[in-house]
Structure formats: structure tokens, C-alpha cells
Amino acid sequence: MSGALVLGIDEAGRGPGIGPMVLAAVALDDVSATFLAQAGVRDSKAFGAGAAAQRRRADLADVIRERALWTAVEICEVEEIDAYVTRGALNHLERKHARLLIQRAPACSRIIADGRTLFSALTAEFANLEAHDRAEAVHTAVAAASVCAKAERDRLFAAIASRYQCDFGTLRGGGYVNPPTCAFVEKFVQRHGHLPPEARKSWPWHNLGTLENADPSTTALTGPRVR
């Protein structure tokens, strides 16, 4: 190990209406940070979408796990997300899982989390924590965390999509509330009368016309919008 450790924290999947949210933490020293930066590790969003981007993130996540001093992920399942969003407390959920990652991590001289408003509250518990907007653009440890979080989110969403491939075709749109995802949800509701089990029921699916006649007790159509 060369130099003090820096722990980077980032998330993927806060906005989608289908599937879990993933937080990741990566601890790097100077040598591993330099190696990963030269290997092309950067903000996961910089790779774009589509199969090629997913393969690139997955490959880089393998390299990160091999070269980092420590890595871990926390998965926030749909039911837990819904429970927090209905209380307007999605930020609290992210901080809860970030706290768990920090508590599991080795001792680090700096902890850098992506999102000033989101994570600043944790500075009261962790004096060495810094919360910055766009931290993944400046700190390799945070960029590595963003890649690991997004690669894991990609993997989990691919598993969801594969479950519906035979009945509904390719599930496009990454689970975000966009036309391809809404088209899938509409078809699912038309067939089954309720939202897919992987859908976040606290998201604004009530905007879909086919849901207006669905049973509110099974679709939670009156839940709040994204917080």
C-alpha cells in the first residue's frame, strides 16, 4: 500500500422506476488510483448507454475489484425504496446504506461522497467525510465507486429484463420512466392487472392511462412522485 487510503462513495439507480438502487464504495491508495485512472476509470455516465457501455463498465468493475484495496456494494431493494419514498425520505435511505459501507470499510484518511446536499449530513458522524457535487469527475475513488455501482445495477436490471423476455420482448429503457419502460408496464398491467413486482410502486405510474382502472390496493397508484 502506498499513501493514505481514500474511500469513494457513489450510487446508481436512484431515478429508475424498475429495479433496485445500488451504492458502492471503493478504497484506493495513490498507486491504485493512478493505475485505475490510466486504465480509463471515470464517471460511469461517461460511457453512455447500450450493450457496449455495459460491457465496458463490467470490464472496468472487474479491474477495480482486482486493483482496489477494498470494494463493497449495498443494494436497496424495491420494497425498501418504496417504504422510504412514501415518507419523502429517499435521501435518508441513501445515507443509511452509505453509513453501512463506511462502517464496513478499512480506516481511510478521507471519505469522499458524491452529492453535497445528499451526504453532507454524514459529516456529523464521520469527521473525515467530504460531500461534493460531481465528485466522480475529480476523485478516482468516487469514479471507481460510480462504475462499480452502475455495473452492479446493470447486472441486476439485466436479470429482471431476462425474466420478461419471452412474454414481452426486450425490456428497453433501463427501467427509467420513459416510453419503452412505460410501454412494458402498460402491457404487463393489461395482462395481469397490477404492476410488475420489480416496479417501484411509489413512482408516478398513475400517469399511465391503463393504470387508471387498476386496483389501487395492488398498484399503490396514489404514491408520491420521485423525491
C-alpha angles and dihedrals in degrees: 000000000000120000131340121322123254118201116208123197129192140147141221130199103035094132107039120103094215128057137007133310118238130207120193135190127198127187117206137176123206094272096049092043091054093046094050093046089053090047089061103262110160140134107327091228090062090073092062126213135300136066096300092053091048092051091049092051092046091051092048091047088057090052091048092052089049098048105030120093090231138355134181140163134210118206120209107203123215095255092054092046091052092049092055098039092054086059093045089245107121090128089055089054092053092048090049092057093040088055090053091052092050092049091052095045126094118258109288130187091218133025113196120189126187110240123051097205093038100050106024090094089068092065087081088064100034114039092193094054121113123190116202136168113240090010090153089067092059109028121056092206090060092044089052090050090050091052093048093047093048094044090053091046089050090052094049093047091049088056090052092048092050091057090061100037096100097047102033107019125233112351104224132181099059092260094292118137093262132125097277093048093044090050090054093047092049091052091047093050092047089055101038107021095233141063121279110269090242092057119103103241093201091064121098099268088137086084088075113094094218090060095059091084097039123110107271091208090065100036104037089219094170094060120125125268124257113304 
